Amino acid sequence: MGRGLRKGLTNYGDAGFSLFLRKAFIKAMGYSDDALDRPIVGITNTYSDYNPCHGNVPALIEAAKRGVMLAGAMPMAFPTISIHESFAHPTSMFLRNLMAMDTEEMIRAQPMDAVIVIGGCDKTLPAQIMAAASVDLPTVVIPVGPMVVGHHKGEVLGACTDCRRLWGAHRAGTIDEAEIETINGRLAPSVGTCMVMGTASTMACMIEAMGLSLPMSATIPAPHAERIRLAEASGRRAAELAVAGGPRPSEIMTPRAFRNAQVVMQAIGGSTNGLIHLTAMANRVAARVDLDAFDAVGREVPVLVDLKPSGDHYMEHFHHAGGVPKLLRELADLIDLDAPSVAGGTLRDVVAGAEEVPGQTVIRSPDHPIKPIGAMAVLRGNLAPRGAVIKHSAATPGLLSHTGRAVVFDSLADLAARVDDPDLDVAADDVLVLRNAGPKGAPGMPEAGYLPIPKKLARQGVKDMVRVSDARMSGTAFGTIVLHVTPESAVGGPLALVRTGDRIRLDVPARRIDLLVEEDELAARAAALPEAARPDWAARGYARLFHDTVTQADEGCDFDFMLREPPPAA
């Protein structure tokens, strides 16, 4: 197989000529024989003018290169797809698997002995780790880091929890056009990912807890010099892995690492998106994420990080309080501290090095949690036979046990056309239902689960309602929102059977979501559904591949042919 430049030679039928030609062309870049004889560390370049979350990537690449060279190896940066949440049409989730495939094939195609993946915006880190797991080359992850907080009229602002809250106030008429434009320029004051516990922060924290990145990598603000030093240290470590040949992702992404990630996801008040991504990552290494086991973790693990949208603070405050290492110390009784880390050693070593910050209140102890149980619960019932998810840490407590009349929207277009209609028949205790917003139905399972409060109710002061869909929701959002209803309506799931006026019962303590309609009536409705056909948007190319092979939310929304089969039972 070879190492360094000799690895993965292009096949011309003459290996000697293949190496000769490769060296001849790469010398056109000015490399010396000494440089070309070193182990190679590939570095993914996910910078894009369309991706402000990754605006610091060029600086991180340079620092990582410096670390690689200081350790005696050769860095080689290469471009891959870059996805930004608010610039991706139809949705970033539609493109996550494409980025995973691109990253995997570029790692396979080019000679490298280890790889550094640099990402941050919601779908980029999971895509990169799905790729790294499939290739199983020694990998170090460098998250781009969260942006710093903004300010408006003396209030601290965070994208995008406060984006949603303040836009809701604008819809309700309490913030005028001039002020919302001013706020618009203050919500995201620097490059980096959202500084609340959205999907980007959730993934970075879980990845650090899994041992795939160096300690403190999840929380250092994107513009800080410490983030640059972390990139240099990551480069140095990647060079060491290139020489040693490991540990590889398969040695780190073990069942105990995935359980550690689930414990941390519950304790940080993480994004519901994280569960889909963690499932997809686990399926790439023949591990599995069991939804009922995840719910059991949530009953055992309290929310300890006081961070929006479940709490009050922001990522930079989490960082200055001690970050993930300090959190792991508080969770020591629930974490497998003998799980390995790409930093060398185990999580026990990471915890031993955690900083104690006198007086900090962002990272709580289990004796004084933000919430007594974890952030998320898994619901089942006749409306979600394969499961649904609710982030009850960010919900209205009084709505967690609620029965209401369904008000159904058949699609995103239907929602947009009718939700603010003054004649819409809707009341505050109704249940808003959105269907055809899942992986195949939308397509790409957009973050549309955060259905807006109908304008006429918002102007009456209504701030939350029970909302149910087969869509996703941004981790930055809040409310009593049931997501990932599986199977989705587009493949004939029960959500397709709901009619306006039906009664829906949500019982989070009992972990139930049920449509209160007789079984005979539901069977008749199911029999009357039209046969599913490939939609026009999926006629060709990647869209057709996506539609025909994407799995459901409980399976990670990966392509069915990319899943690694689990080992046979003992």
Number of C-alpha atoms within 10 A of each C-alpha: 7 10 16 22 21 21 17 17 20 16 9 9 8 11 13 11 14 17 16 12 14 14 17 11 11 13 13 8 8 9 12 11 10 8 15 17 14 20 25 28 32 28 30 23 22 22 22 18 9 15 20 18 29 28 21 19 26 14 14 27 27 18 22 31 28 21 25 29 20 15 16 17 27 26 28 19 17 14 14 23 18 22 28 21 18 12 11 15 14 14 19 23 27 25 23 26 25 17 24 24 20 18 25 22 15 16 24 18 13 17 21 25 29 29 26 30 26 24 30 31 30 29 27 29 27 28 27 28 30 31 26 29 24 23 19 22 23 30 31 29 29 30 35 32 31 30 28 27 23 19 14 13 7 7 8 15 25 27 24 23 23 19 19 16 14 18 17 19 18 17 19 21 13 12 16 12 10 9 11 16 11 11 20 15 11 18 22 24 16 20 21 26 32 30 32 34 34 28 27 34 29 26 30 31 27 26 28 26 32 25 27 26 26 24 23 21 26 31 28 26 26 28 19 13 11 14 25 22 15 23 31 23 22 29 34 24 23 33 34 20 25 28 19 12 13 20 19 20 23 19 17 21 25 19 16 18 26 23 20 24 25 27 25 33 29 30 32 29 32 35 27 26 26 26 26 22 27 23 23 29 28 26 23 25 24 17 21 19 22 12 20 14 13 19 21 14 24 24 16 14 25 27 31 30 31 25 23 26 26 26 20 12 22 27 30 20 22 25 20 15 21 21 25 28 24 24 24 26 22 18 22 14 10 16 22 17 22 13 21 23 26 28 21 14 13 16 27 19 16 23 20 12 13 18 14 10 12 7 7 13 16 24 27 20 17 17 10 13 18 24 20 18 21 30 28 26 28 25 29 22 16 18 26 25 16 20 23 27 29 24 26 24 25 21 21 16 12 8 19 19 16 17 20 19 20 25 22 22 22 17 16 16 9 13 20 13 11 13 21 17 12 12 9 12 10 17 16 18 16 20 27 29 26 30 29 25 27 31 29 26 20 21 23 25 27 23 22 20 26 22 24 20 22 24 18 19 18 20 17 10 12 16 18 20 25 27 22 30 29 35 29 28 27 22 29 27 26 22 22 23 28 28 30 31 31 27 25 27 24 21 19 17 21 24 27 21 21 25 18 14 13 16 18 24 20 24 17 21 10 10 19 20 28 19 23 16 15 8 11 9 11 17 12 11 15 15 10 10 11 8 8 9 8 11 12 9 11 16 12 11 8 13 17 16 13 24 22 14 15 22 20 24 29 21 24 23 25 29 19 15 9 16 20 14 12 13 9 5 4 3
